[in-house]
Amino acid sequence: MQPVALVRPEVRAAVSEEEQLRLELYKKYHPPTFSGLASEDAQGFLEEGHCILCTMGVTESSGVSFTTLQLKGAAYPWWRAYKLDSLAEAASLTWTQFSDMFLMDYVPQSLRDAWRAEFEQLCQGSMFVSEYAVRFSDLAKHAPTLVATV
């Protein structure tokens, strides 16, 4: 006789009509999908999704649930495993917590270290101020502890 594997049922919360309308609007923005392939831009996936969520004003209220609907391939089982292991935490996960966890798993530490080092060594040199400002902003998100927020 084969051993029987226990499978925990996936718990789904009832979705309000208002939330359903927000989801339909979100889909109209054609949010990106992410399947977890090494060739995909995990950072870009989060940034583009975050931009849509901010435009809609739902980053904290629906950001994680809407974004995780866009996970495909190997990325979906990654999220499903997290939800099953921590049902209570998954329901209250903030956008920042989710994005930190996502980047930790899908952006190699070596790449994050390289971005941080590049930020630490960034100087304007021959760049125009506008070019420098764009590069600074782009790299600063990889070194939040080095950037004053006040």
C-alpha positions in Angstrom: 0.0 0.0 0.0 1.3 3.4 -1.0 1.7 6.0 1.8 -0.8 8.8 1.5 0.6 12.3 1.4 -1.4 14.9 3.4 -2.3 17.9 1.5 -3.4 21.0 3.3 -6.3 22.7 1.4 -5.6 26.2 0.1 -7.7 28.6 2.1 -9.4 31.3 0.1 -10.9 34.4 1.5 -14.2 35.7 0.1 -13.6 38.7 -2.2 -15.8 41.7 -1.9 -17.4 43.2 -5.0 -15.3 46.3 -4.5 -12.1 44.2 -4.5 -13.3 42.4 -7.6 -13.7 45.7 -9.4 -10.2 46.8 -8.3 -8.8 43.5 -9.6 -10.5 44.0 -13.0 -9.1 47.5 -13.2 -5.6 46.1 -12.3 -5.8 43.6 -15.1 -6.6 46.4 -17.6 -3.2 47.8 -16.9 -1.7 44.5 -18.3 0.6 43.8 -15.3 3.7 41.8 -16.0 3.9 38.1 -15.2 6.9 36.4 -13.6 7.7 32.7 -13.9 11.0 32.6 -12.0 13.4 32.0 -14.9 16.9 33.2 -14.4 16.6 35.2 -17.7 13.7 37.3 -16.3 14.1 40.6 -14.6 12.7 40.1 -11.1 13.4 43.7 -10.0 11.7 45.0 -13.1 8.6 42.7 -12.4 8.3 44.2 -9.0 8.9 47.8 -10.1 6.4 47.7 -12.9 3.8 46.0 -10.7 4.4 48.5 -7.9 3.9 51.4 -10.4 0.5 50.0 -11.4 -0.5 49.4 -7.8 0.6 53.0 -6.8 -1.4 54.5 -9.7 -4.5 52.6 -8.4 -3.7 53.5 -4.8 -3.9 49.9 -3.6 -0.3 49.0 -2.9 -0.8 48.1 0.8 -4.4 47.0 0.6 -4.2 44.7 -2.4 -0.6 44.8 -3.6 0.6 41.4 -2.5 -2.6 39.5 -3.5 -2.7 41.2 -7.0 1.0 40.7 -7.6 1.0 37.1 -6.6 -1.8 36.4 -9.2 0.9 37.3 -11.8 3.3 34.5 -10.6 3.5 31.7 -13.1 5.7 28.6 -13.7 8.1 27.9 -10.8 7.3 31.2 -9.1 3.8 30.2 -8.3 4.7 27.1 -6.3 7.2 29.2 -4.4 4.4 31.6 -3.3 2.0 28.7 -2.7 4.5 27.0 -0.4 5.0 30.2 1.6 1.2 30.6 2.0 0.7 27.1 3.1 3.6 27.3 5.6 2.5 30.6 7.1 -1.2 31.2 6.5 -1.6 33.9 9.1 1.6 35.8 8.0 0.7 35.5 4.3 -2.6 37.2 4.8 -1.0 40.3 6.5 2.2 40.5 4.5 3.0 44.1 3.6 4.3 45.1 0.2 7.7 45.8 1.6 7.9 42.4 3.3 6.7 40.7 0.2 9.1 42.5 -2.2 12.1 41.9 0.2 11.3 38.2 0.4 10.7 38.0 -3.4 14.0 39.8 -4.2 15.9 37.6 -1.7 14.8 34.5 -3.6 14.9 35.8 -7.2 17.8 38.2 -7.4 21.2 36.6 -6.7 23.1 38.0 -3.7 26.1 38.5 -5.9 24.1 40.9 -8.1 22.7 42.8 -5.1 26.2 43.1 -3.7 27.5 44.4 -7.1 24.7 47.0 -7.2 25.5 48.1 -3.6 29.2 48.4 -4.4 28.4 50.4 -7.6 26.2 52.7 -5.5 29.0 53.2 -2.9 31.5 54.2 -5.6 29.1 56.3 -7.7 30.4 59.7 -8.7 29.1 62.2 -11.2 32.3 62.4 -13.3 31.4 63.4 -16.8 27.7 62.6 -16.4 25.1 65.4 -16.6 23.4 66.1 -13.3 20.2 64.6 -14.7 22.0 61.3 -15.7 23.7 61.1 -12.3 20.4 61.6 -10.6 18.8 58.8 -12.5 21.7 56.5 -11.8 21.7 57.4 -8.2 18.0 56.7 -7.8 18.3 53.4 -9.7 21.2 52.2 -7.5 19.9 53.7 -4.2 17.1 51.2 -4.0 19.7 48.4 -3.7 21.4 50.1 -0.7 18.5 51.5 1.4 20.6 51.5 4.6 23.1 53.9 3.0 20.5 56.5 1.9 19.1 59.0 4.4 15.3 59.2 4.3 15.0 62.4 6.3 
